[in-house]
């Protein structure tokens, strides 16, 4: 790949070379040395550079492509030489694909694409959790639209153009490298002065102009940030209160089982307790589900429970008559002394609660878990829960550090060394860092299992907060790397290190660094929030099904084919986290000097990204996700609590700009941020706290029951016990 050389002016003082724009303007070049950019090599004729594709990243990428082609060739050969096996696999593939249809398509949704998309916010096709998620995306869309409109009306200063007009990247210890454009010097009433003395005078006047502009910008920006904060908080509070009322109305129409359930402790160790509860309190319960300490049973029982869960997902009937050993274990399994008693009305539940606690026959308390939220294997693992959570959190932090050192640092070192990267190499680098991200995600999932939460929602809360923190760190590292790779980033950083005091005294240089940061953040965020969701949709829609079909048709899979074709569940934790993280990082632009175009582009890209997220997630839910009901509201409540961070950034921004204008203290910014987070989280907790025992339906019309998801009850029913 041929490219024009980068011509450099040799600096006799330190032997370095800097770019000379005259190389591409037709101006005769002086008798100086020529230098190619990093990643390029000088051609033999000395007039052009070519890209060197011999790095380990390029070679490994081509090796990966070659490996994929070889694997596809082997699969095709297997299909040709074994036609009978191919036809058998094809029949099995069709059968399994028909029995594992995913998606939540429903006639409740409106007609057409727009009607279906809007219907997800109001029609209950997969539980209230899904409805709240799409409502949250619509809320963020509206908030981003306000940000977009205010970015257009925002006051801006020409600091970006003034800094850029200095031409090529420069450092303060190399004044001869500075090239000044006469356009803005004419605006200042000056002409270009090539000498050292004139350069210092020029630099001082530029500083005065920039300092004056920044002072005006601070006043305008503080007022604009007040308006933006009030607008966003008004939308946020109105949305939170409206969803609080929506949740209450939903559970009045669809009562929760936990609202009619008592947890009983110290009950007799028998398998049926309906008569015991009725004799103890005078109220006949609708059902009583006994809890079993599964860990105290034999290992064979746990293995069989896992097997039964797998077979249940594939639709295969499990015949326990052929597993006599497991049958004997089930018959000998003793109850734990804890049970879940479900009543027909809320009045019956309250009478039973008062009567049981007064008599002292057993302990009774209100239940705060839905049947699908109970982790039956972990309900007796409450002791040491905090210790395990701390240990697993530390393990996740170590994994994150491992990812940073082993995966991100080599990636960063190469990116800083190689000034040019072709498309294939960029994709390979992205995949390489993706391996580290995958390790962190796997470690968070494994840590959640090791903590052994008794509630599914508690486990999801832990996973959501840990994953969001990892995403924030990941974006922070990538923005830093993008900034160091940005135009002139090397020179600015080196100059700051060499003479930090001079950097602090020079308005041009400090503002120039801010302009560079805005470029880095804008470039990275636009790519992340737009390209990544689009590529993910293409992979989910076309790539994964195609590779899975080829593998199934060419391999001898037998029973494993059902696992490959089983649709994945629609999980909300990561989706909520991505929405909040992208909005939070985009708001960091409010803390640096930026142009109107930068503000508009990042806000528009953010708006477009949420539209893409909405459409992709709607497609996955309707056509691909495993059928399930997401009736919990914990993920939505966590997202609203996480929303305190971006709104806190907006709350502290006016104080920050006043401090930039020498009016106030920097500590005030942190105090305002902390006070906002505290007040906001208190408000969200107040309106989102569980009120199931105060508001809601008085009669239990739900068909759900705690025994339906209890693995021991499932096995006992299958065994006919």
N, C-alpha and C positions, 0 to 999 in steps of 0.2 A: 504494500500500500504506500504509494508515494505521497509526499507532502512537501510543502515549501519549507525551507529551513528557517530557523529562528536566528536572526542576525543579532549579534551582541556587540556592544561597545565594551572593550576591555578596560577594566579599571586598574590602573597601574598600582594603586595603593594596596589592594587586597587580592588582585588577580581574578576577581569575579566578573561575570558578564551579565548584562541586563538587556532586555528586549528593546529593539529599535524599530519604531513604527515606520521608518523610512524604507524598510525592506520591501514593503508591499505598496508603496506610494509612487514608485518610479523615480525617486530621488537618487542620484548617484551615491553609492556607499563609500565611506572613507576606508582607508587601509587598516581594517581592524579584523580581529578574529571572528570566526563563525562558530556557533554552538547550536546543537539540536536540543529540542526539549527532552525531558526524561521520558524514556520509553521509545525514543526514536534514535536512529543511527545515520551518520552522514554517508551519503552516496559517494562513489568513487570520483565522480566528476566534481564534487565539492560544491554543488549548486542546489542540492535537494536532500531531504531526509526521508527515510522510510521507517515504518513501524516495525519494531523488533517483537516478533511473536514467539519468543523462546522462553518466556517466563514460566514458572511452575504453574501459575494459574491458567495460562493459555494451554499448556500441555495437558494439564489435568482435565480441562474442559473438553478438549478434543478426545482425550481418552474416554471420558464419560459418554460422549456422543458415539464413539466407536463401540463401546460396550453395549449401549442401547440397540444399535443397529445389529450387532452380533446376536443379542438376545432375541430380537424380532426375527432374525433369519432362522435361528434354531427353532423357534415356535412354528414358523411356517413349514420348516422341514418336517417337524413332528406331525403337523396337520396333513401333510402330503403322504408320508410313509405309513401312517396309521389311520386310514379313513374310517374303520369301524369304531375306533376309540373316539374319533372326532364326532361321529354321529351320536354315539352314546352320551358324550359330554354335552353336545348340543341339545339333546332331549332333556338331560338333567338341568341344563342351564335354563331352558324355557320353563320347566316345571318349577324350579326354585324361584325364578324371576316372577312367575305368576303368583306364588304363595308369599312373596315378600314385597308386595306393592306398598310403596311409601306415599307420603303426602296426606294432607288434610283438606283436600278439595271438598267443597260443600255447596249445595244449592242455596244456602243462606247468603253467600256472597253475591254482590251485585253483578250485573251483566257487563261484559267487556273488561278490559284490563284495568281501567281507572276505577270502575265499580268494585272489582275484586280487591284492588289495593286499599281503597277507602273502607271497604267492608271489614277488613281485618281489625280495625280499631273498635268496631261496634258489635260484630257478630262473634258469638262464642263457638268457635270451631275447634279450639285446642286448649281451652281454659282461660281464666282471667289473666294468667301470667303473660300469655302471648298478646292479649289485647292491650295490657299495660305497656308492653315493650314497644309496640307500634305507635301507641299514643305518645310514648316518650320520644321516639324518633320524630314524630310530627311536632312536638314541643321544641325540640332542638332545631328543627328546620325553621320554625318561626323565630326563634331567638337569633339564629344565624342571619336570617333576612333582616332583622333589625340592625345587627352588626354591619351588614353590607350597606344598608341605606345610610347609616351614620358615618361609615368610612368615606362615602362620596361627599358628604357635607362637612367632613372634617377639615380643619385648617392645617396646612402643611408649609414647610419652608424649603428653600432650594438647596439645603445642605448637601443632599445626595448629588445633585448636579455639580455643585461647587467642588466637592471632593473628587468626583470622577473626572472633572475637567483638568485635573493635574496630570492626567495621562496615565503612564505606565506605573506599576507598583514601585514604590520608593521606600527608602528608610532614611531616617534623619541623619545618619552618619554617611550618606552618599548623596549630597546635594546635587552633584552633577548629573544624577540619573533622573532628576525631576524635569519633566517637560510640561510647560504651562500653555494652556489654550488661551488665545487672546479674546475669546468671545465674552467670558465673564469678567476678564480684566478690563475690557472696554466699559463694561457696566460699572466697574469700580473707578474708572477714570485713569487707568494705568496701562502701560505697555509692558511687553515681556522683557525681563531683565535677566540675561544669562549669567551674570557674574555672581560670585559668592556673596559679596556685600549687598548687591541688589536683591538677591534671593532671600536673604534674611529679612530685609525690609518688606519684601513682598509677602513673606510668610507671616509677619507680624500683622500686616493689614488684613490679610485673609482671616487670621484669628479674630481680629476685632469684628469683622463682618459676621463671622459665624457665631461668635459669642452674643452679638446683638440679636441675630436671628433666633438663636436658641432661647434667649430670654423671652422673646415674643411668643415663641412656640410653646413654652412652658405654660404661660398664662392661658392661651387658647386651649391647650390640650387638657389642662386640669378641669376647665369648664366642660369640655366635651366628654371627658370621662365621667364626670358627675351625671350628665344626662344619660350616658350609656348604662351606667350602673343602676340608676333609678328605673330605666326602661326594662332592663333584664330582670331585676328583682321583682318588678311589678308582674312581669310575665310568669316568673318562677312561682311566686306566691299564689297567683291566681290558678296556675296549673296544679300545684300541689293540693290546694283546697278542693278544686273540682274533682281531682282523682280520689281524694279522700271520700267525698260524697258518692262517687261512682262505685268505689269498693264497698261501701256500706249498703248501697242499693243492690249491688250484685249478690252479696251474701244474704240479703233478705229474701231474694228470689231463689238462691241456691245455698241453703244453709250448710255450714260446715259440720262435720260429724263431731269435731272436737268441742263444739259448743254444747253438746249434749253428753259429754263423756267425763267420767271420773276415773282417776288412776287409784286403784286399791292396792294397799300393801299389807302384809301380814295376814293374808287370806289362807284358808286351808289348802294344802297341796293336792288338789283334786283337779280333774280335767274339765269338769262342768261346774259352774258356780252360780247359775241363775237362781236356783232355789236358795242357796246360802244368802245371796244379796237380798232376795225378797223377804226372807225370814228376819234378816238383820235390820232392815229399814222399812219394811212394809210396802215397798214399791217394786214391781216386777220390771227388771231391765229388758230392753229390747234384745240385747246380746251381751255376753261377757267373753272376752278373749283372754286366755291365759298366756302369760309370758314364760318362755323357757330359756334357761341359760344354755345356749347352744355350745358355748366353749367348754362346758363341763361334760358334754357328751363325747362319744368316741369320734376319732378323726374321720371314720367312714361316713358318719352322718353329715359332717360339713362337706365332704367331697360329693356326697350324693345330692346335697342341697344345691351345690354349684352345678352339678350335672343336670339336675331338674330345671334350673333356671335357663341353662343353655338350650335344653330340649324344648322348653316351653316357648322360647323365642322362635324356634324353628317350626313349631306346630306339630311336633312328634309326640305321640302318647307314650308315657312312661309306664310300664307294667311292673308294679312293685311286687306282684306275686312271684316274680322270678328273682327277686332280691330278698331272700329270706333273712339274711343277716341284718339288713336295714330295717326290715319289719320288726325283728326282735328288739332292735335298738329303739324304735319308735314306741313300742309297747312298754319298754322299761324306763323311758324318759320321764323324769319326775318334774312336775311344775315347780316354778321358782318361788311362789308365794306372792307374785305381783300379777295384777290383771287389769284389763281395760273394760269398764262397764259402760255401755251405751244405753241411754234412755230415750223414750219416745217424745218427751216434751222437756222444755227447760225447767218447768215447775217440778216435774218428777225428779230431775237431777238435783235441784236445790234442796228438795225434801230429803233425798237420800244422803246428800252431803252433810246436812245438819244432823240427821239421825245417826249416821255411822260415826261421826266424830264425837257425838255426845255419848253413845253407848261404849265406845272404846273397843269394840269388837275388832276393828281393823282401822288402819289409817286411810283417809280419803282426801284427795285434792283434785283441783280442776286440771284438766288435760290441756296442753298447749301444742299438741302435735296431731296432724292429720294422719289417717291410716297410711298414706303413701310416703309420709315423712319419717316414719319410725324405722330405724336401723335395728332390727331385732337381734342382730349379732352383737350389738354394742350397747344395749340399754343398761347393762350392768357394769360398764366400763367407766363410770363417772369418776371414780377415784383415780387421781393422778392425771386428769385430763389437761389441766393447766400446764403441768410439767411436760407432758408429751407435746402439747402445742408449741411451747417455747423451744423444745429440742428440735422439732421438725421445722420450725421457722428458721432456726439457726442453720439447719442442714440446707434449706432452700437458699439462704444467703450465701453459703459456701458454694453451692452449685452455680449461683449467679456470678460469683467471683471467678469460678473456674471457667465459665463461659466467656467472661470478659478477658481473661488472661490467655486462654488457649485459642479461642475462636476470634474474638474481636480485635485483639492486639495485632496478630499477624495481618489481618485484613486492613487495619488502620495503617500499619507500617508500609504495606505495599501501596495503598492508595496515596500516601504521602510521598512515596518515592517515585511512583509512575504518574507522570503528568497526564498521560493519555491512556484511555482504556476503551477497547472496542466493545460492541454490544454483547457479543458472546461471553467475553471475559467479565463484563458487568453482571450478566445473569448468573454466571458461575460464582462470582463473589457474593451475590445475594443469596444463592443457595447455600454457600458455605456458612454464612452467618445464620442462616435459617436452621442449620443443624444445632447451633448453640441455643437458639430460641426453643427448638424442640426439646433439648435436654432440660431446659428450665421448666417448660410446661410439663414434661413428664415427671420431673422431681416434685413439682407442686401437687400433681395428681397423686403421686406415691405418698407424699407427706400427709395429704388429707386422709388417705387410707390408714396410715400408721397412727394418726391422732385418735381415730376411732370415735368419731362423734356419734352420739345417740340419735341425732336428727339429721335428715338429709339436707334440710335447709341450713343448718349450722355448718355442715360440710361445704355447701355451696357458697355460703357467706365467706368462709375462710379462703376458698379457692378464688373467689372473685376479688377480694382485697389483695391477695398475694399476686395474682396475675396482673392486676392493674398497676401495682407498684413495679413489677418487672417491665411492663410496657413503658412506663414513664422513664425508667432508667435506660431502656433500650433506645427510645427516641432521643433522650438527652445525649447519649454517647454518639449516636449517628449525626445529630445536629452539630456537635462539637467537631466531629470528623469532617463534616461538610463545610464547616466554617474554616478549618485549617486548610482545606483543599480549595477554598474559594479564591477568586482573583485577588492576588496581593496578600492573602492570608499569611503566607510564610514570612514575608517581609515585615508585616506589622508585628507579628509575634516576636520575631528576632529583635526588632527595634525596642519593643516593650521590655524585653529581658535585658538588653544591653544598657538602656538608660531609662529606667522606669520613672525617675523624677522628671525627666524631660517630657516623657509621655504625659504625665499628669499635668504639666504646665502648658501643654500645647493643645489648644482647642481643635485645631485642624486634625490632629492625629487621633484624639479621643473620639471625635465625631466620625472620622473616617472609619474607625473600628466599629462604631455602631452601625454605620451604613453597610459594612461588610457582614455584620451579624444579621441584619435584616435580609440581606440577599441570601445568606446561607439558610436561615430559617424558612424563608419563603420558598426557596427552591426545594428544600427537603420536604416540607409539609405538603406542597402541591403534589409531589410525586407519591408520597405515602398515602395521602387521603384520597387520591384519585386513581392512580395506577394499580396499587395493590388490590383494592376491592374488585376492580375490573378484571385483573388477571386471575384472582381467586374465583370469580364467577365462571370464567372460561374453563378453568381446571375442574371445578365442580360439575359444570354442565357437560363438558365433552371429554376432558382428559381422563379423569378417574373411571368413568364407565367404560371407556374404550379399552384401557389397560386391564381392567378387571375382566372384561369379556374375553380378551385374548388369552389371559392367563387361565381362565376357567376352561376354555375350549381346548387348550393345548396340553393341560396337565392332568395327571391322575389324582383327582381330588377326593372323590367319594364324599364323605360326610362334611369335609371342610368347605364345600362349595356354599353351604347355607350361611356360614359366617362371612364369607366374602361379599355375598349379595344382600346381606341384611342391612336395611337403611339405618343411618345414624340418627340418634335423637336430636331434637332441636333444643340446643342448650343456649341459655340466655346470658350466662355470666360473662363470657368473653365478648359477646356482642355489646352488652352495656358498657363494659370497660373500654372497648375501642372507641365508642361514641364519646365518652367523657374525656378520654385521654387526648383524642384529636382536637376537641374543642379547647381543652386546657392549654395545650402546646401552641395552638394558634393565637391564643390571647397573649402569649409572651411578646408578640409584636407591639402590644400597647405600651411596653416599657422601653422601647428604643425609638429613635428618630427614623421615620419611614416616609416614603413618598405616597401620594394618593394612589398611584397605580399599584404599589405593593399591597396596600391595605385592601384595595378593591379585589385584586386577584386572589389573595389568600382567603378573603371572605367568600368570594364567588366559588372558589375551589372547595371550600368547606361545605357550602350549601349544596354543590353538586355531589359531593361525596355522600352526604346523608340521603340524597335522592337515590344514589346508586345502592347504598346500604339497604334502604327501604325496599327497593325493587328486587335486589338479590335475595334478601332474607324472605321476602314474600314468595318468591319463586321456590326457594328451598323448602319452606314450610308447606306450601300447597302441593308440591310435586315430588319432593325427595325425602323429607324427614319421616322418621318412624312415627306411626300413630301413637299418640300419648296425650295425657292431659296435664298441663302445667297450671295448677290451681293455686300455687303459692305466690305470695306478694313480696317475699324477702328480697329477691333480686331487684325489684323496682324500688323498694325502700333503700337498699344499699346504693343504687344509682342516684337517688335523690340526696342521700347523705354525701356521696362523692361530689355532687354538684356544688357543694360548699367550697371546693377548691377553686374552680374557675370564677365563681361569683366573688370569692374572697380576693382573687387577683384583681378583679374590677374594683372592689371596694378600696383596696390599698393603692390603686394606681394614682388617684388625684394627690394623695399625700406624697407619693414618690416624686411626682413632677414638681410639686411645691418645693420639696427638698432639692431637686435638681436646680431650681431657681433661687437657691440660697434662702429659702423661706421655710423654716421648719427643721425637723430632725429625721434622720433615717430610721431611728428606732420607732417613731410614730407609725411608719408604714407597717412594721411587723406587729405592733400593738393593734392596729386597725384590722389587719388580716386575722389575727387570733380572735379578736372580739367578734368579728363577723362570723367566723366558723362556729364559735360557741353559740351565739344567738340563733344562727340559722339551723344548726343541728338540733338545738333544743326545740325549735318550732316544728321541725320535721318529725322529731320523735314524738312530740305531743299529738300531732294529727295522724301519725302512722302507727301509734302503739296499738297493740291488740285490744279490740273492744268487743270481741266475739261474745263475751259473757254479759255485755251490757246492751248492745244493740243487735238486731237480727231477728230471724224468725223464731217463733215460740214452739213450733212443732218440727220434729225431725222427719223430713220427707226424703232424706237421702237414702239411697240403696247401698251406699258404701259401708264397709264394716272392717274392723281391724283384723279379723280372721282371714280376710281375702288375700292379704299380702303377708301374712305370717307364714314363713316357710314350713314350720312344723305342721300347721293346719293343712297346708297344701299336700304335704306328703301323707298325712293321716287320711285325708279324703281320698287320695289316689289308692291308698292301701286298703280302704274300706274299714278303717278302725274307728 
